[in-house]
């Protein structure tokens, strides 16, 4: 160790010692918010399909459901990865 450093630095104090934990928390929060966004998109598409009836309504609803399922699967994968 460098003897010119203050004792609280040379004793092993690290500001970013839990950077991996912080990254996991930020990733989990981001994916959780994205999953909530996907839920809102699915609900809004359902309202849209009731308001404006088109021949592509089933396709749009299916894509919104696929988007929701994909975001939930990614959330589950991240939860499994973080807890293991």
Secondary structure, DSSP 8 states (H G I E B T S, - for coil): --TTS-HHHHTT--TTTTHHHHHHHHHHHHHHHHHHHHHHHHHHHHHHHHHS--TTHHHHHHHHHHHHHHHHHHHHHHHHHHH-
